């Protein structure tokens, strides 16, 4: 629920899914995350108060949000890792490919990144993972992929490692928090032992999946903002504020002013 200016991070993530043509969304949350459910629910009391005050902009925004998509919720009982969290979606997903969007990552791109992955899925048919190049010194913070380059943006994978040391990393292409997965992933999650941080890692389940199906990496066209990283969170707020019409000018002046002090 951390806002970037006045919009909670989760709303950007849901918006990316909706902009990619997804109409059915399952949010996997955990303890103490009730505010997320309330955010996507209709709040009749607040709506009528806004209507009375003729605050139509906010009224319309609230309505739009509630109508954006069918948003469902399920709670992960224990923090057992990303693989375990995804496993909670198995009944909801059934036997179809599905997109995974990590809630602490906002993408800034012309074509929504999830849409980019869906297009690659259409073309190649297997699971698709969004990746981006990172500084080689930072590979131990991410899932890292390796494989054969098929084009400027696509790689066919032959390995994936969760948070490897720099000397064993297969590349500096990091998993960027967006995936299209085939339902076979639920079977491989079941067979995945606990990995890094004693958690069930989705990366390890995808390595098992790779023995059964092709997996592709898609280098994202756009910018990833890691809201879980405090410095990146600050940078994102500043960048987004400079893009907002009502803040751009006064905020730019303010920044120049404090930098000159
Ligand atoms: C998770 C994934 C990792 C990926 C990262 C992207 O890690 O396990 O493979 O690179 O998200 O943000 P986490 O950030 O939860 O440690």
Boltz pocket constraint, residues with backbone or C-beta under 6 A from the ligand:
constraints:
  - pocket:
      binder: B
      contacts: [[A, 82], [A, 102], [A, 105], [A, 141], [A, 142], [A, 143], [A, 144], [A, 162], [A, 163], [A, 174], [A, 175], [A, 176], [A, 177], [A, 201], [A, 202], [A, 203]]
      max_distance: 6.0
